[in-house]
Structure formats: C-alpha cells, structure tokens
C-alpha cells in the first residue's frame, strides 16, 4: 500500500515539475527578449592602448590611473507575469597613461612609428544611448565599433603614440551613456582603479572579485566606492 501511495504521489510531482520547467523557460525567453530590445548586462573593459608590432603579438598599455563615476537610474519592464529591472547610466571615465617603466630603450625604439589605437570594450554596443565623447591628450577622437581580442565588442580610435614615447603623461576623459539590464561590471585595468557608482536602486547586490570599500544604502538608493590596485 505504501509503495502504491508513493507511485500515486509521483503523478502530481511530475505535473508540478513540468509547470516549473515551463515557467523557467518562459522567464528565460522573456529575459532574452528584454536583452534583444533594451540591452543585456554591461561589462566595461578599458580604456587601454593597443600597439601594433607587426609579426609580434600586440602590446597593450594599461592606464596608470583609472577613475569611474556614474549614477544609474533603474526602472522595471514587464513581460507577461515577469518583472525585469533595467538601468540607464552616463558613465564618466578619466585617468592617465604613461609608458610602462619595464620597457627597455630597445623596446621604445622599436615602437617608434608604430600604429596605435585606444580601445574601450563594451559587451553590449546596442546599449549605447548616444555617441560617446572621447578626449585623449586634449584631442577629441572619433571612435568606431570593432571586434577585438579583448572582447566581443569594442570602440576603437586611432591615436598618436609618440607623446608617450617622449615620456609625456597623457590624460583621457570619456563620457559613455549606456543602458543595460541585470548587471553592470567594470574591469579594473588601471595600475590604480577607483570607482564611485550610485543609483536609485534600494536593493543592490555587490558581486565581482572586490567588494566596495565604502557603501551606503537607504530608501533613496545606494552609493558605493571601490579602490583596486594592480598588485591586488
């Protein structure tokens, strides 16, 4: 009798599991639709300088300092019975580039006359809400989309490498208005990377390899700061 009861109870369990699987599938389809029409999660990597070295692999120069600032405004989009949180954020990236000290004089001489590009990785280019503004060494650059080794999508702009070879410290300022969903992540590519992100979101989840060094969360939203060193 116990075995029979157990077999009978398996029947509703099968129907419940089928309903759960169907809801999960519908939720995933709804989220993919949001990503297609709005934008998926955003991963910002860079900026960094790529130097073409002919037959050798490219040389990548990371920022000496990288500062990230932005305030994210969130809203909820509905698809059927499901709610999805999305955001818009004008990101400001600033910092400096210097020629790596570990480069020998021979290396520096070999880089003279080489083509170089400023690269900014953005995982979802469709999330750009306006043309980005890129100022490099007090000069406004025209950026174009390009697939690149650092990621599936990137903005890329040609630059002059000679000022760096001459020992100059180059400043950059980038305004990047984007939108996305679920997550916003940054790669700390600078020798020193600082970030200050705030939002009207009252229930943030801080992920990634580094938690904020400072944070405040209240009914108005949150504000968080990070400071990450290359040695970390």
C-alpha positions in Angstrom: 0.0 0.0 0.0 2.9 2.4 0.9 4.5 1.7 -2.5 1.3 2.3 -4.3 0.7 5.6 -2.4 4.3 6.6 -3.3 3.7 5.9 -7.0 0.4 7.8 -7.0 2.1 10.8 -5.4 4.7 10.9 -8.2 2.0 11.9 -10.7 1.3 15.4 -9.3 5.0 15.8 -8.7 5.6 15.3 -12.4 3.0 17.9 -13.3 4.4 20.4 -10.8 7.9 19.9 -12.2 6.6 20.3 -15.7 5.0 23.6 -14.7 8.2 24.8 -13.0 10.2 24.0 -16.1 7.7 25.7 -18.3 7.8 28.9 -16.1 11.6 28.9 -16.2 11.7 28.5 -19.9 9.1 31.4 -20.3 11.1 33.6 -18.0 14.3 32.9 -19.9 12.6 33.7 -23.2 11.2 36.9 -21.7 14.6 38.0 -20.5 16.2 37.3 -23.9 13.5 39.5 -25.4 14.4 42.3 -22.9 18.1 41.9 -23.8 17.3 42.0 -27.5 15.1 45.1 -27.4 16.8 47.0 -24.5 20.3 45.6 -23.7 21.8 42.8 -21.7 24.3 43.1 -18.8 27.1 45.5 -19.5 30.8 44.8 -18.9 33.1 47.8 -19.4 36.8 47.0 -20.0 39.4 49.7 -20.6 40.3 52.0 -22.0 43.7 50.6 -23.0 46.2 51.2 -25.8 46.9 48.6 -28.3 50.2 49.0 -30.3 50.7 47.0 -33.5 54.1 45.3 -33.5 54.0 43.7 -36.9 54.5 39.9 -36.8 54.7 40.0 -33.0 51.7 40.0 -30.8 50.2 43.4 -30.0 51.4 45.4 -27.0 48.8 46.5 -24.5 49.4 49.6 -22.4 47.0 49.9 -19.4 46.1 53.2 -17.7 48.3 54.4 -14.9 45.2 55.6 -13.2 41.5 54.9 -14.0 38.6 56.7 -12.4 35.0 55.5 -13.0 31.9 57.6 -12.0 28.2 57.2 -12.7 24.7 57.4 -11.3 22.4 54.6 -12.5 18.6 55.2 -12.9 16.6 52.0 -12.7 13.2 51.1 -13.9 11.1 47.9 -14.3 10.0 46.4 -17.5 7.2 43.8 -17.6 6.9 40.8 -19.9 3.8 38.7 -19.0 3.9 37.8 -15.4 7.6 38.6 -15.1 9.3 41.8 -14.0 12.9 42.8 -15.1 15.0 45.6 -13.7 16.9 47.7 -16.3 19.1 50.7 -15.9 20.5 53.8 -17.7 23.8 55.3 -16.6 26.0 58.1 -18.0 29.5 56.8 -17.2 32.5 59.1 -16.9 35.9 57.5 -17.3 39.0 59.5 -16.6 42.7 58.9 -15.9 46.2 58.9 -17.2 48.5 56.8 -19.4 52.3 56.6 -19.1 54.8 54.4 -20.9 55.5 51.3 -18.8 58.7 51.6 -16.9 59.7 48.0 -17.7 60.1 48.7 -21.4 63.8 48.8 -22.4 65.3 51.5 -24.6 65.3 48.9 -27.4 61.6 48.3 -26.9 60.9 52.0 -27.1 62.9 52.4 -30.3 61.0 49.5 -31.9 57.7 51.2 -31.1 58.6 54.4 -32.9 56.3 54.9 -35.9 54.0 52.0 -35.0 50.3 52.4 -35.3 48.3 52.6 -32.0 44.7 52.5 -31.0 42.7 53.4 -28.0 40.3 50.5 -27.2 37.3 50.6 -24.9 35.4 47.3 -24.5 31.6 47.3 -24.2 29.9 44.0 -24.0 26.6 45.4 -25.5 27.1 48.1 -28.0 23.4 48.3 -28.6 23.1 49.7 -25.1 24.8 53.0 -26.2 22.1 55.7 -25.9 24.3 58.4 -27.6 27.6 58.8 -29.3 30.4 58.6 -26.7 32.8 61.5 -26.2 36.4 60.6 -26.1 39.1 63.2 -25.2 42.7 61.9 -25.4 45.6 64.2 -24.8 43.2 67.2 -25.2 42.1 65.9 -28.6 38.6 64.7 -29.4 38.7 61.3 -31.0 36.3 59.6 -33.5 35.5 56.1 -32.4 34.1 53.2 -34.4 32.9 49.8 -33.4 35.2 46.9 -33.9 35.6 43.3 -32.8 38.8 42.9 -30.9 40.9 40.3 -28.9 39.9 41.9 -25.6 36.2 41.1 -26.0 33.3 40.5 -28.4 32.7 44.3 -28.9 34.7 47.4 -28.5 35.0 51.0 -29.5 38.3 51.8 -31.2 40.1 55.0 -32.1 43.4 55.8 -33.7 45.9 57.7 -31.6 49.5 59.0 -31.8 52.0 57.1 -29.7 54.9 59.5 -29.9 54.0 61.7 -26.9 54.1 58.6 -24.7 57.5 57.6 -26.1 58.7 61.1 -25.3 57.8 60.5 -21.7 54.6 62.5 -21.5 51.8 61.7 -19.2 48.6 61.5 -21.3 45.2 62.4 -19.7 41.9 61.0 -21.0 38.2 61.7 -20.4 35.4 59.6 -21.8 31.7 60.1 -21.4 29.8 56.9 -22.1 26.0 57.0 -21.9 24.7 53.4 -21.8 21.8 51.3 -20.7 21.6 47.6 -19.7 19.9 45.0 -17.5 20.7 42.7 -14.6 24.4 43.7 -14.0 26.9 46.4 -14.6 30.6 45.4 -14.3 33.9 47.1 -14.7 37.4 45.6 -15.2 40.0 47.3 -13.0 42.6 47.7 -15.7 44.4 50.6 -14.2 47.5 50.4 -12.0 45.2 52.2 -9.6 41.4 51.9 -10.3 38.9 54.0 -8.4 35.1 53.8 -8.9 32.2 55.7 -7.5 28.8 54.3 -8.5 25.4 55.4 -7.1 21.8 54.6 -8.1 18.2 54.9 -7.0 18.2 51.1 -6.6 17.4 50.3 -2.9 18.4 46.6 -3.1 21.8 46.3 -4.8 23.9 43.1 -4.8 27.6 43.7 -4.9 29.3 40.9 -6.9 32.7 40.6 -8.6 36.1 39.9 -7.0 36.2 43.1 -4.9 33.5 44.4 -2.6 33.1 48.2 -2.1 35.5 49.9 0.3 32.6 52.2 1.2 28.9 51.9 0.8 25.6 53.5 2.0 22.2 52.0 1.3 18.9 53.7 2.2 15.4 54.4 0.9 16.8 56.8 -1.7 19.2 54.2 -3.2 22.9 53.4 -2.8 26.3 54.8 -3.2 29.5 52.7 -3.3 33.2 53.3 -3.8 35.9 50.9 -4.8 39.7 51.3 -4.9 41.7 48.5 -6.5 45.4 48.3 -7.0 47.2 46.4 -9.7 49.0 44.4 -7.0 45.6 43.2 -5.8 
